[in-house]
Structures are given as structure tokens and as C-alpha cells.
Amino acid sequence: MTYTLLKLTHVIGAVLMGAGLIGVWIADLRGRQVEDLPRFSEAVRSIRVFYDGLVFPGALLLLVSGTWMVVTTYGGWSWQFLKIPWLAGMAILFAFEFIEGNSVTRLYFLRLGRLTREALRRGHFTPELKRARESTTTNFTHFLDIPLYLTIVALGTTKPGTWTLFFASSAISVAIAIALTLVVPRLFRWSPMLESPARPSHEGSAA
Ligand code: HEM
């Protein structure tokens, strides 16, 4: 019974985290489609709400329930679980996402929020905000989140006995993130519009 409840908690955590990551993704794309500052700031605020309200609580539920299941059923505190490919892969990718999400990505969005508030105060996009928005490193880690998340879900549901799925799916995730990092900024006419500070408030078109 306890195990069943832990598994339910785990799946609820996965649902929350997945919903949050998709919300962040949509808000991010929205931020690239609008050219007036107030709407851009709304998109930045939505990104933060999705991270703090869904991704982070979901990740905590996953960590607590997952650790509990490992301790009670998959070898206790002995690190034996690292010999089970799907479980070790799930823990490794989760650790990567958790550390990356709470360092690079989170710090980036906090900085973006601060620069956006400053830009709102001045009434136009500032050069700092424009530079921050074009950061390739954070775009890459950000675009890696959903493919890696899906890799973790695939490992948990199929429970393969080898490392093939872990390595193949991780490599595909990196390839998808690189492709998105290169393609998405080109799809949206975002940078040229920021050159002129005072523009009338209307939305740009997505490609
Ligand atoms: C983003 C993070 C994670 C996601 C999305 C995720 C997702 C999943 C999913 C979808 C399952 C399959 C559930 C089922 O078959 O009913 C599962 C199983 C499991 N996960 Fe995770 N998980 C994550 C992180 C973790 C972590 C960090 C641990 C351990 C420290 C962990 C431990 C487990 C265990 C032990 C199971 C097996 C449950 C069972 O079928 O008996 N998970 N996970």
C-alpha cells in the first residue's frame, strides 16, 4: 500500500514537472513573438510562475518519492540501484536536470526578470536585456529540458535492462537541443525589432 502511494506521488510529480516544462516552453516562445515590452514582461513572469509553481514542486515530489522507493525496494542506501541501468539513468538525468535547472536556467530567468523590470522602468528594451535574451548557452540548456525529461519518462515506464536507451535517447536529446538553439531564434523576428526603443504596441508574427 505504501509503495502504491509512493508510485502515485511519483507520477503526480512527473505530471506537475511535465506541465511546468511545457508551460515554460510556451511562455518562452510567446516572449519571442511579442515586440512590446509589457507583453514581453508578462511572458517572462509566466516562465517564473511555471518554474516555481510547477517544475520545482514536481521535482521535489519526484525526488522524495523516488528516493523512498529506491530505499525500500531497490537495494536501500547501498547504491546497489546504480547497477540497474534504467534506474541509475533516471537518477543521473534527474540530478543533471535538477542542478542545471536550479543553477544556469533559474539564475538566467531571475536575471532576465530583473533586466525586464529595469527596462519597464525606463520604458524601452535596454541593450543588457537584448544581450541576455540572445544568450546561446542558456537557450541550449533550456531546450534540453523537455527531451531529457521525456528520456527519463521512457526509462521509468519501459525499464530496459541495458544502457542503450539511456545513451541513445540522451544523444538524440542533445541533437534536438542543438537544432532548436540554432533554429528557434531564426524563426522569430525578435532581435531586429528591439533595435528601436519606442514602438507602437502590436504583436510580431511567428514564422
Ligand atoms: C524528472 C524526474 C523523474 C521522472 C519524470 C520520473 C518518472 C517516472 C515514471 C514515469 C516512472 C514509471 C512509473 C510506473 O511505471 O508506474 C518512474 C518509476 C520509478 N522512478 Fe522515477 N522519475 C523521475 C525521477 C526519479 C528519481 C530521482 C528516482 C530515484 C531517486 C526515481 C525512482 C523511480 C523508481 C524506483 C521507479 C519504479 C517504480 C516502480 O515501477 O516500481 N525516479 N519514474
Residues whose N, C-alpha, C, O or C-beta is under 5 A from the ligand:
A	BS01	HEM	A14 L62 L63 G66 T67 M69 V70 M90 A91 F94 Y149 I152 V153 G156 T157
